[in-house]
Amino acid sequence: MKTTPLIIVALLVSVFLLTGCKSDESIVNPPPENNLIANSSFELNSSPSLAGWAANTTDTAYIRFALDAPSGGGSYSVLLKNEWSFPGRITYAVDPPLGTHRYQLSAWAKAIRTGFLPSSGEMSLLFRRAGLDSLRKSFFFSDSTWSYASFLDTLTTVASDTLVVMLRGNIHQFSSGYVLVDLSKLVKLD
């Protein structure tokens, strides 16, 4: 009898699932490792959560959760509304290590169009010194499928500085819809 590679793979996966994992284990939000954002998947204990994030509103028309996530992102993502005058926006503040370091900001996102206008969302890194925010870098997501983006930045920080990760719906007047964001990470590389 000839065994096909597909059957062998299926058997190996079955053995791993039966012997390597307990049925009650479920890691939705793994330890942050070198990620400076503790709640990057917007989930805690298998429930949607904005723990650690600050929102510009409690109105669920602008910020809520979607039962949709990229691979490895658990079950939920955060959903931010596009609106010219008041988009859904969340921020995460980090007290960075002192000195000069290189950082990588990344996230997965997808745009959901609700009308005839396009939809998108923004991921930004802000640098706060003496209470003033300055935009370092940003990226706009506009794909209708989950897509990954990242950028690098090198910053020199002192004791009173803060790094702020901002995620928001598009602020352009010619947009409608939402952006879903998940697995946002701010990693100190060196």
Secondary structure as UniProt FT lines:
FT   HELIX           5..20
FT   TURN            23..24
FT   TURN            33..34
FT   TURN            38..39
FT   STRAND          43..44
FT   TURN            45..46
FT   STRAND          47..48
FT   TURN            51..52
FT   STRAND          54..55
FT   TURN            60..62
FT   STRAND          63..66
FT   TURN            71..72
FT   STRAND          77..81
FT   STRAND          89..94
FT   STRAND          99..112
FT   STRAND          121..129
FT   TURN            130..131
FT   STRAND          132..141
FT   STRAND          147..157
FT   TURN            159..160
FT   STRAND          162..169
FT   TURN            173..174
FT   STRAND          178..188
//
